[in-house]
């Protein structure tokens, strides 16, 4: 195994200028990640300088077998924490050979919203709290739980330490450092497990979250553990997994921003059903009105209220400006969909 490890960790820069680019895209389910690698003649830091590529869409549920070619457009570059050196991870979106975004390409529609002059002028910031569950590979049961059995009440586990309370910390810390190495704006982690990406501006929030998810998938693959983004993988009396989305605009961050925030929240309430429909599959199992959520059919907001749809922080209330947190998105939400919909509703939509 030592020779294999040596080969995996070879520093290519010692013998060649060529680099490996791992092209990553979202598959047909809308939550699965796919990737494949190609060799480039030298280092690249601008995605527009990367070649487009194709893949077999019939193998990912994104094209029929008789016309299966789908084209990858490189959109964002990150350093590769697995191959290291000058090697890169490339976040791509997918198009037909005629240049039309395929139905599962949610990035293209989001990019249109984020390029709207009214949105650009407001410089929307996002901070996304990605919760997830680690499962034992052979039984698909949460890591640390007795097989076929249940743990005690959830109180002792949140942000805890100890062999009987914290499971998978090596995976979590590896992911944290790998994201920082990659250039992802990961701002923290906590023991739920959860990592936070942001503050990121506009479309970059989606690019960074998908890259962070890919890195976590790769690390759990190495560890022999299954990553689940299901909002409630095991039914019971415990919190589900969400992707709370923190949001602010230039006007919200300026003096008097609290009034802007309240108007934005009012608009979000008027489109509650549209947002819930776009906020992830299986979210009704999580948004029960218990376990620090509002009921899925109810919209309410409050200061420091973790049982609300929208939570405003105490600091925002005190300073009269800042940001708010949309607590409704599920852990399996598409960040391109959620971030662009929040911007569209608060900045472009006219009631």
C-alpha positions in Angstrom: 0.0 0.0 0.0 2.9 2.4 0.6 3.8 2.3 -3.1 0.2 3.0 -4.0 0.1 5.9 -1.6 3.4 7.2 -3.1 1.9 7.1 -6.6 -1.3 8.8 -5.5 0.7 11.6 -3.9 3.2 12.1 -6.8 4.0 15.7 -7.4 3.6 16.1 -11.2 5.2 19.5 -11.2 8.6 17.8 -10.7 8.4 16.1 -14.1 5.8 17.8 -16.3 4.0 21.1 -16.9 0.8 19.1 -17.6 -2.0 19.2 -15.1 -5.2 17.2 -14.4 -8.6 18.9 -14.5 -11.5 17.1 -12.9 -14.7 18.3 -14.6 -17.6 18.1 -12.2 -21.3 18.4 -13.0 -24.7 17.7 -11.4 -26.4 14.5 -12.6 -29.9 13.6 -13.6 -31.4 13.4 -10.1 -30.5 17.0 -9.4 -28.5 16.0 -6.3 -25.9 13.4 -7.6 -22.5 14.6 -8.6 -20.6 13.2 -11.6 -17.0 13.9 -12.7 -14.3 12.9 -15.1 -10.7 14.0 -15.6 -8.7 15.3 -18.6 -5.1 16.3 -19.1 -4.3 20.0 -19.9 -1.0 21.2 -21.4 -0.4 23.6 -18.4 -1.9 25.4 -15.5 -5.2 27.3 -16.0 -6.9 29.8 -13.7 -9.6 31.2 -15.9 -12.6 28.9 -16.7 -13.1 30.6 -20.0 -9.7 29.3 -21.1 -10.7 25.7 -20.5 -12.1 23.6 -23.3 -15.7 22.5 -23.4 -16.2 18.7 -23.1 -18.9 16.2 -23.6 -20.3 13.2 -21.7 -22.9 10.4 -22.2 -26.1 11.9 -20.9 -27.9 8.5 -21.3 -25.8 7.2 -18.4 -26.8 10.0 -16.1 -30.5 10.2 -16.9 -30.0 13.4 -18.8 -30.3 12.4 -22.5 -31.8 9.6 -24.6 -29.5 6.8 -25.8 -30.1 7.7 -29.5 -28.9 11.3 -28.9 -26.8 11.1 -25.8 -24.2 13.7 -26.1 -24.3 16.5 -23.5 -21.8 19.4 -23.5 -20.0 20.6 -20.4 -19.2 24.3 -20.1 -16.5 25.1 -17.5 -17.8 27.8 -15.0 -15.6 27.8 -11.9 -12.1 26.6 -10.9 -10.9 25.3 -7.5 -7.6 23.8 -6.5 -7.7 20.0 -6.3 -7.0 18.9 -2.6 -6.7 15.3 -3.7 -4.2 15.6 -6.5 -2.8 18.9 -5.3 0.0 20.7 -7.2 -1.5 22.7 -10.1 -4.3 20.2 -10.6 -7.8 21.7 -10.5 -11.5 20.9 -9.9 -13.8 22.4 -12.5 -17.5 23.1 -11.8 -19.4 22.8 -15.0 -23.0 23.1 -16.2 -24.5 21.1 -19.1 -26.0 22.0 -22.5 -27.3 20.3 -25.6 -24.9 20.4 -28.6 -27.0 23.3 -29.9 -26.1 25.3 -26.8 -29.4 25.0 -24.9 -29.2 24.4 -21.2 -30.5 20.9 -20.4 -33.5 20.7 -18.0 -31.3 19.7 -15.0 -29.0 22.7 -15.6 -30.2 25.0 -12.9 -27.1 27.2 -13.0 -27.9 28.8 -16.4 -31.3 30.2 -15.1 -29.6 31.4 -11.9 -26.9 33.2 -13.8 -29.5 35.2 -15.7 -31.1 36.4 -12.5 -27.7 37.2 -11.0 -26.7 39.2 -14.1 -29.8 41.4 -14.0 -28.7 45.0 -13.4 -31.0 45.4 -10.4 -29.5 42.3 -8.7 -25.9 43.2 -9.6 -26.4 46.7 -8.1 -27.4 45.1 -4.7 -24.4 42.7 -4.5 -26.3 39.9 -2.8 -24.4 38.0 -0.2 -25.2 34.4 0.8 -24.0 32.2 3.6 -25.3 28.6 3.3 -25.3 26.2 6.3 -25.1 22.7 4.8 -26.2 20.0 7.2 -25.7 16.4 6.3 -25.8 12.9 7.8 -23.0 10.3 7.7 -24.2 6.7 7.3 -22.6 3.3 7.9 -21.9 2.0 4.4 -23.3 -1.6 4.6 -26.4 -0.9 6.6 -27.2 2.8 5.7 -27.7 3.6 9.4 -26.2 6.8 11.0 -22.6 6.6 12.0 -22.3 6.0 15.7 -25.8 4.6 16.1 -26.1 1.0 17.2 -27.1 -1.2 14.2 -30.8 -1.6 14.1 -31.1 0.5 17.3 -31.4 4.1 18.3 -29.3 6.5 20.4 -30.5 8.4 23.4 -32.2 11.8 23.1 -30.4 14.3 20.9 -29.4 16.8 23.7 -25.9 15.6 24.4 -24.7 15.5 20.8 -24.9 19.0 19.4 -21.3 20.5 19.1 -20.2 17.8 21.6 -16.9 16.0 22.1 -16.3 12.5 23.1 -16.3 9.0 21.7 -19.9 8.4 22.8 -21.2 11.7 21.4 -19.1 12.8 18.3 -18.8 10.4 15.3 -16.9 11.1 12.1 -14.8 14.1 13.3 -11.8 13.0 11.1 -14.1 13.2 8.0 -15.4 16.6 9.1 -12.0 18.2 9.8 -10.5 16.7 6.6 -13.3 18.3 4.6 -12.8 21.6 6.4 -9.2 21.8 5.5 -9.7 20.4 2.0 -12.2 23.2 1.2 -9.9 25.9 2.5 -7.1 24.4 0.3 -9.4 24.4 -2.7 -10.2 28.1 -2.3 -13.8 27.6 -1.2 -15.0 30.3 1.1 -15.9 27.9 3.9 -16.5 29.9 7.1 -16.9 27.2 9.7 -18.2 23.9 10.9 -20.2 22.6 13.8 -21.2 19.3 15.3 -24.5 18.5 13.8 -22.7 17.8 11.3 -22.7 21.0 9.3 -20.4 23.2 7.3 -21.0 26.8 6.3 -20.1 28.3 2.9 -19.9 32.1 2.6 -20.3 35.0 2.5 -20.3 34.5 -1.2 -21.7 36.8 -3.9 -24.3 35.8 -6.3 -23.7 32.7 -8.5 -20.5 31.9 -6.7 -22.4 30.7 -3.6 -23.9 27.8 -5.7 -20.5 27.1 -7.3 -18.8 26.9 -4.0 -21.4 24.8 -2.3 -21.5 22.2 -5.1 -17.6 22.1 -5.0 -17.8 21.6 -1.2 -20.3 18.8 -1.6 -18.1 17.1 -4.2 -15.1 17.2 -1.9 -17.2 15.8 0.9 -18.4 13.0 -1.3 -14.8 12.1 -2.2 -13.7 12.2 1.4 -16.5 9.9 2.6 -15.7 7.6 -0.3 -12.1 7.3 1.0 -13.4 6.7 4.5 -15.9 4.1 3.5 -18.8 6.1 4.8 -22.0 7.2 3.0 -22.9 10.9 2.7 -26.7 11.6 2.9 -28.3 14.9 2.1 -31.8 13.6 2.8 -33.6 16.1 5.0 -34.8 13.3 7.4 -33.0 10.1 6.6 -34.3 8.4 9.8 -37.8 9.2 11.0 -38.1 10.0 14.7 -38.0 12.7 17.4 -34.9 14.5 16.3 -34.0 17.4 14.1 -33.8 16.9 10.3 -31.1 18.2 8.1 -31.4 21.6 6.4 -29.5 24.1 4.4 -30.3 27.4 6.1 -29.6 30.2 3.7 -28.4 33.5 5.1 -28.9 36.5 2.8 -28.3 40.2 2.6 -28.1 42.9 0.0 -26.2 46.2 -0.2 -29.3 48.1 1.0 -29.8 45.7 3.9 -26.2 46.1 5.0 -26.5 49.9 4.9 -28.0 52.2 7.6 -31.8 51.7 7.7 -31.4 48.2 6.3 -33.8 46.6 8.8 -36.7 48.3 7.0 -35.4 46.8 3.7 -35.2 43.4 5.4 -38.8 43.6 6.7 -40.1 44.4 3.2 -38.1 41.6 1.7 -39.5 39.1 4.3 -43.0 40.3 3.5 -42.4 39.5 -0.2 -41.0 36.0 0.7 -44.2 35.4 2.7 -46.3 36.1 -0.3 -44.5 33.5 -2.4 -44.1 30.9 0.4 -45.6 28.1 -1.7 -43.4 28.8 -4.6 -40.3 28.8 -2.4 -41.2 25.6 -0.6 -41.8 23.8 -3.9 -38.2 24.7 -4.9 -36.5 24.1 -1.6 -35.7 20.4 -1.8 -37.3 17.0 -2.0 -38.8 15.4 1.1 -38.8 18.6 3.0 -42.3 17.9 4.4 -40.7 15.2 6.6 -38.4 17.9 8.2 -40.7 21.0 8.3 -43.1 19.6 10.9 -43.4 22.6 13.2 -41.3 20.7 15.7 -37.5 20.3 15.9 -36.6 24.0 15.4 -38.7 24.5 12.2 -41.9 26.2 11.2 -44.7 24.0 9.8 -44.3 23.6 6.0 -47.6 25.2 5.3 -47.0 28.2 7.7 -44.9 31.3 7.1 -43.7 33.3 10.0 -40.6 35.3 10.9 -39.1 36.5 14.2 -36.0 37.8 15.9 -33.8 35.0 17.2 -36.7 32.5 16.6 -35.4 29.1 15.4 -38.9 27.9 15.1 -39.7 30.5 12.4 -39.5 30.3 8.6 -37.2 33.4 8.6 -35.0 34.3 11.5 -33.5 37.7 12.1 -30.5 37.9 14.4 -30.3 39.9 17.5 -27.4 41.9 16.1 -29.3 42.8 13.0 -32.2 44.1 15.1 -29.8 46.0 17.4 -27.8 47.6 14.6 -30.8 48.3 12.4 -29.1 46.6 9.4 -27.5 43.3 8.4 -28.9 40.0 7.1 -31.6 37.3 7.7 -31.8 33.6 7.6 -34.2 31.6 5.5 -34.6 28.3 7.5 -36.8 26.6 5.1 -34.4 25.0 2.5 -33.7 21.3 2.9 -30.2 19.8 3.0 -30.7 18.4 -0.5 -31.7 21.7 -2.1 -30.0 23.0 -5.2 -28.1 26.1 -4.2 -28.4 27.7 -7.7 -32.2 27.4 -7.4 -32.5 28.7 -3.8 -30.1 31.6 -4.0 -31.5 32.9 -7.3 -35.1 32.5 -6.2 -34.4 34.5 -3.0 -32.8 37.3 -5.1 -35.6 37.2 -7.7 -38.4 37.4 -5.0 -36.7 40.2 -3.0 -35.2 42.3 -5.8 -37.2 41.7 -9.0 -40.6 40.3 -8.2 -43.5 42.8 -8.1 -46.4 41.7 -5.9 
